[in-house]
Amino acid sequence: MTCWSSVTHLTSDCFRTQCAQARCGQSLRLGYASSVSTETPTLPRRIAHLDMDAFYASVELLRYPQLKGLPVVIGGGRRREDDLLARMRIAQPEREWTANDLADIPVNMFPLIGGYTGRGVITTATYAARAFGVGSAMGVMKAAQLCPQAILLPVDFEQYRHYSRRFKEIVHEITPLVEDRGVDEIYMDFTQVPGGQREGGRVLARLIQKSITGATGLTCSIGVAPNKLLAKMASELNKPNGISILKHEDLQEKIWPLPCRKINGIGPKADAKLQAHGIHTIGQLALREQAWLLEHFGKSYGAWLHQAAHGWDDRPVVTESEPVSMSRETTFEKDLHVLHDKAALGQIFTRLCQQVAADLQRKGYVGKTIGIKLRFDNFQTVTRDSTLAIYTADAQAIRQAAGLCLKRIDFKRRIRLLGVRVGSLVKAGSEQSLYPPIAKSSTSVLGVQEAASSKDHLHEQADLF
């Protein structure tokens, strides 16, 4: 193929044509090979991790480009009819403000987070806000203390899902081996993809970056390494809009000086325990004997810590995986009472059931375990679930089963969060979905599973919501 001989000047169309041919099983000469061999050479693994930069905030900046460079946080509540347009119609009634005029709204018309007293958490923040210590999963009121001058925007999950699907479609046009890891990140296997070995994977990563930005206006950071563990860490080294290439020989210089928390899989509790033993960096962890790690952290986790510190990870990029469950949940702006706020709770509960049912139907699954999740005003989390006699993706059936689960909860406190879950999923129309399972029910409080009978927990009360 003539276009492959100059891959550094490859056009996107030519490149995508080669990728499509490779997926169809056609023979393909790799640009780095000086001769054609009848044997397939063993290529070094090149695994990439792509992470969209401040994804939710960046999507909002497409809507409001006048906020670029300013501290902006996303959270506090779901987007309704754009309140900003209503404010502009009052402030400037001589102009007919529509959704096409969002970029013209003056910056001083946007609400600031300072003085915010409502409920909610930060889903993400721009890099300008992060400089003040504001981060994901932080309470909005805490963020208001750190950066009161930040602009607060509500979340718009529909728009975020739209751009999530869009950037993944673009990546699939370039490289076929993609593992979906959430709304804003993916793994990719560059090993056998044309251009995946050139400059350690930088050529292909650069093409993906430019293609995503050109089509969406969004930026991403990509790390390329011998495995998924190192690739994820590499994607964080040069944010935003950066590319980082890691090889095993770079481990001591680039990875070992980092804190242990940079390893995906070391949480706050494990990190605190490591620090108590004087282990603060990945390099210090790598110097510990495996036997010592097994003794102090257990056989399984201790062995994994030893492997992770040395950058060992042979997990494949999984292009297809079956979901175990699907769920929807929401945190209320104020705590709700099961009796005084029954109407509002009923509407929210029904909507959650409908959303889960729509998710199942759109993705072609049915489930038989229906569950609910509640968090009370004292932050106690309680779950209940029940297994049906048949698989379903019907909103009404989910609503009925979830409603029965609610009756097994003693509502002595106000509710902070409500969620609905459908588990034990199988493909709709599959042979397994046609055979009725044995019904059972269970209860979980703060993650502790207990056998429970519906009869033991039913309260003498009408449909709660």
Rosetta blueprint (number, residue, H / E / L):
1 M L
2 T H
3 C H
4 W H
5 S H
6 S H
7 V H
8 T H
9 H H
10 L L
11 T L
12 S H
13 D H
14 C H
15 F H
16 R H
17 T H
18 Q H
19 C H
20 A H
21 Q H
22 A H
23 R H
24 C L
25 G L
26 Q L
27 S L
28 L L
29 R L
30 L L
31 G L
32 Y L
33 A L
34 S L
35 S L
36 V L
37 S L
38 T L
39 E L
40 T L
41 P L
42 T L
43 L L
44 P L
45 R L
46 R L
47 I E
48 A E
49 H E
50 L E
51 D E
52 M E
53 D L
54 A L
55 F H
56 Y H
57 A H
58 S H
59 V H
60 E H
61 L H
62 L H
63 R H
64 Y L
65 P H
66 Q H
67 L H
68 K L
69 G L
70 L L
71 P L
72 V E
73 V E
74 I E
75 G E
76 G E
77 G E
78 R E
79 R L
80 R L
81 E L
82 D L
83 D H
84 L H
85 L H
86 A H
87 R H
88 M H
89 R H
90 I H
91 A H
92 Q L
93 P L
94 E L
95 R L
96 E L
97 W L
98 T L
99 A H
100 N H
101 D H
102 L H
103 A H
104 D H
105 I L
106 P L
107 V H
108 N H
109 M H
110 F L
111 P L
112 L E
113 I L
114 G L
115 G L
116 Y L
117 T L
118 G L
119 R L
120 G L
121 V E
122 I E
123 T E
124 T E
125 A E
126 T L
127 Y H
128 A H
129 A H
130 R H
131 A L
132 F L
133 G L
134 V L
135 G L
136 S L
137 A L
138 M L
139 G E
140 V H
141 M H
142 K H
143 A H
144 A H
145 Q H
146 L H
147 C L
148 P L
149 Q L
150 A L
151 I E
152 L E
153 L E
154 P E
155 V E
156 D L
157 F H
158 E H
159 Q H
160 Y H
161 R H
162 H H
163 Y H
164 S H
165 R H
166 R H
167 F H
168 K H
169 E H
170 I H
171 V H
172 H H
173 E H
174 I H
175 T L
176 P L
177 L L
178 V E
179 E E
180 D E
181 R L
182 G L
183 V L
184 D L
185 E E
186 I E
187 Y E
188 M E
189 D E
190 F L
191 T L
192 Q L
193 V L
194 P L
195 G L
196 G L
197 Q L
198 R H
199 E H
200 G H
201 G H
202 R H
203 V H
204 L H
205 A H
206 R H
207 L H
208 I H
209 Q H
210 K H
211 S H
212 I H
213 T H
214 G H
215 A H
216 T H
217 G L
218 L L
219 T L
220 C E
221 S E
222 I E
223 G E
224 V E
225 A E
226 P L
227 N L
228 K H
229 L H
230 L H
231 A H
232 K H
233 M H
234 A H
235 S L
236 E L
237 L L
238 N L
239 K L
240 P L
241 N L
242 G L
243 I E
244 S E
245 I E
246 L L
247 K L
248 H H
249 E H
250 D H
251 L H
252 Q H
253 E H
254 K H
255 I H
256 W L
257 P L
258 L L
259 P E
260 C H
261 R H
262 K H
263 I L
264 N L
265 G L
266 I L
267 G L
268 P H
269 K H
270 A H
271 D H
272 A H
273 K H
274 L H
275 Q H
276 A H
277 H L
278 G L
279 I L
280 H L
281 T E
282 I H
283 G H
284 Q H
285 L H
286 A H
287 L H
288 R L
289 E L
290 Q H
291 A H
292 W H
293 L H
294 L H
295 E H
296 H H
297 F H
298 G L
299 K H
300 S H
301 Y H
302 G H
303 A H
304 W H
305 L H
306 H H
307 Q H
308 A H
309 A H
310 H L
311 G L
312 W L
313 D L
314 D L
315 R L
316 P L
317 V L
318 V L
319 T L
320 E L
321 S L
322 E L
323 P L
324 V L
325 S E
326 M E
327 S E
328 R E
329 E E
330 T E
331 T E
332 F E
333 E E
334 K E
335 D E
336 L E
337 H L
338 V L
339 L L
340 H L
341 D L
342 K H
343 A H
344 A H
345 L H
346 G H
347 Q H
348 I H
349 F H
350 T H
351 R H
352 L H
353 C H
354 Q H
355 Q H
356 V H
357 A H
358 A H
359 D H
360 L H
361 Q H
362 R H
363 K H
364 G L
365 Y E
366 V E
367 G E
368 K E
369 T E
370 I E
371 G E
372 I E
373 K E
374 L E
375 R E
376 F E
377 D L
378 N L
379 F L
380 Q L
381 T E
382 V E
383 T E
384 R E
385 D E
386 S E
387 T E
388 L E
389 A E
390 I E
391 Y E
392 T E
393 A L
394 D L
395 A H
396 Q H
397 A H
398 I H
399 R H
400 Q H
401 A H
402 A H
403 G H
404 L H
405 C H
406 L H
407 K L
408 R L
409 I L
410 D L
411 F L
412 K L
413 R L
414 R L
415 I E
416 R E
417 L E
418 L E
419 G E
420 V E
421 R E
422 V E
423 G E
424 S L
425 L L
426 V E
427 K E
428 A L
429 G L
430 S L
431 E L
432 Q H
433 S H
434 L H
435 Y L
436 P L
437 P L
438 I L
439 A L
440 K L
441 S E
442 S E
443 T E
444 S E
445 V E
446 L L
447 G L
448 V E
449 Q E
450 E E
451 A E
452 A L
453 S L
454 S H
455 K H
456 D H
457 H H
458 L L
459 H L
460 E L
461 Q L
462 A L
463 D L
464 L L
465 F L
